[in-house]
């Protein structure tokens, strides 16, 4: 397992804000779990990190920062 943060440099939607907006774990299977730490809290499961980034990356305005190398 590898832990990561989702860091938003620019909030294009005006909903989640900037900075660390979520915490996550990527499992050895490739699946990822994302926990939002913003005002609107939720948990989501993705089939891959690529899927997660394609949905939440906002063309590079939000990035994954790995905690575990």
C-alpha positions as CSV (number, residue, x, y, z in Angstrom):
1,X,0.0,0.0,0.0
2,X,1.1,3.6,-0.7
3,X,-0.4,6.6,0.9
4,X,-0.9,9.9,-0.9
5,X,-2.4,13.3,-0.6
6,X,-4.5,15.0,-3.3
7,X,-3.2,18.6,-3.4
8,X,-5.3,21.2,-5.3
9,X,-3.2,24.2,-6.5
10,X,-6.2,25.9,-8.1
11,X,-9.9,25.2,-7.3
12,X,-11.6,25.6,-10.6
13,X,-15.0,24.5,-9.2
14,X,-14.9,26.7,-6.2
15,X,-16.1,23.8,-4.0
16,X,-13.1,22.1,-2.4
17,X,-10.6,24.9,-1.9
18,X,-6.9,24.7,-2.3
19,X,-4.1,22.8,-0.6
20,X,-4.6,19.2,0.7
21,X,-8.2,18.3,-0.2
22,X,-8.1,14.5,0.2
23,X,-6.0,11.6,1.6
24,X,-5.7,8.3,-0.1
25,X,-4.3,4.9,-0.3
26,X,-3.3,2.9,-3.5
27,X,-3.4,-0.8,-2.9
28,X,-1.1,-3.4,-4.6
29,X,-4.1,-4.3,-6.8
30,X,-4.0,-0.8,-8.3
31,X,-7.3,0.2,-6.7
32,X,-7.3,3.5,-4.9
33,X,-9.4,4.9,-2.0
34,X,-9.8,8.6,-1.7
35,X,-11.1,10.3,1.5
36,X,-12.1,14.0,1.1
37,X,-11.1,16.2,4.0
38,X,-12.9,19.3,2.8
39,X,-16.2,20.6,4.2
40,X,-18.1,18.1,1.9
41,X,-16.6,14.9,3.2
42,X,-17.0,11.6,1.3
43,X,-15.1,8.4,0.5
44,X,-14.6,7.0,-3.1
45,X,-13.0,3.9,-4.6
46,X,-11.3,4.0,-8.0
47,X,-10.1,1.1,-10.2
48,X,-6.8,2.8,-10.7
49,X,-4.7,5.9,-9.9
50,X,-5.1,6.9,-13.6
51,X,-8.8,6.9,-13.3
52,X,-8.7,8.9,-10.1
53,X,-6.4,11.5,-11.6
54,X,-8.4,11.7,-14.9
55,X,-11.5,12.6,-12.8
56,X,-9.9,14.9,-10.2
57,X,-6.6,16.1,-11.7
58,X,-8.3,19.1,-13.5
59,X,-5.5,19.2,-16.2
60,X,-2.7,19.4,-13.6
61,X,-4.3,21.9,-11.3
62,X,-4.7,19.0,-8.7
63,X,-1.8,16.6,-8.1
64,X,-1.0,13.4,-6.2
65,X,1.8,13.8,-3.6
66,X,3.0,10.4,-2.4
67,X,3.7,10.0,1.3
68,X,5.2,6.5,0.9
69,X,7.9,6.1,-1.7
